[in-house]
Amino acid sequence: NFCVDGAGLATVADSFAALELRLDREKRLTWPEMMRFLETDYAGPEGERVRLMLRNIPRFGSGGSLADEYAVRVSQVLTNIVKSVRTPRHGHPLLPGLFSWAAQIGMGEGIGATPNGRHANGPISHGCNPDPGFRKDGAPTALAVATAQVQSGYGNTAPLQLDMEPGVTADEGGVDKVATLIKTHFAMGGTQINLNVLDKAKVLEAHQDPRKFPDLVVRVTGFSAYFASLSPEFRQQIVDRIVSEN
């Protein structure tokens, strides 16, 4: 078996949704204007205004949004394409999934600005997960539902990246709520959870000076690593995730 993984699902789904909503339905931009803003990477005050307008839509993960519909559709298209072929020499089956490992920063390099408001050469979204800040509350339940809905269903994974603060289990019934969230995600079709339980303040301080916490270990994606060993760019990715989801 060979796994064929797609990556950047939220970047694609949010981009399609922004185009349909802002251009087709609301007529706020023309297609030539949209191309100009993408080619110039949203340069200037007007470009930034347009970028924020495109970004400020109900995004993938918000629940019942146009972007959620596109995420499911794109995942199904990828699944159907991958399952329709086999390797040319030996006819081995291919297993579709959604997983960027730790490559979303490198994958974004060389990719121009995208209609979801992402700047040129910026990281693409992580695997099948909604982008950080997809909802004001960053609800873990919304994350769990969104990623469960885009699974390929052939044994390869589309992992949920979930980051929580230790205080989540401090309240009465907190442990049971987390357990229910995990069980429900898998009952809905989820295949893997990469879970962090980290103190947000500690992570933010470690990001400013990693030498203060040389023993801080974080679940990056499909692997764990010492936080201080990560590049500043990748530490920022984890900080964005944790700040958003908490």
Secondary structure, 3 states (H helix, E strand, C coil): CEEEEECCHHHHHHHHHHHHHHHHHCCCCCHHHHHHHHHCCCCHHHHHHHHHHHHCCCCCCCCCCHHHHHHHHHHHHHHHHHHCCECCCCCCEEEEEECCCCCHHHHHCCCCCCCCCCCCCCCCCCCCCCCCCCCCCCCHHHHHHHHHCCCCCCCCCCCEEEEECHHHHCCCCHHHHHHHHHHHHHHCCCCCEEEEECCHHHHHHHHHCHHHCCCCEEECCCCEEEHHHCCHHHHHHHHHHHHHHC
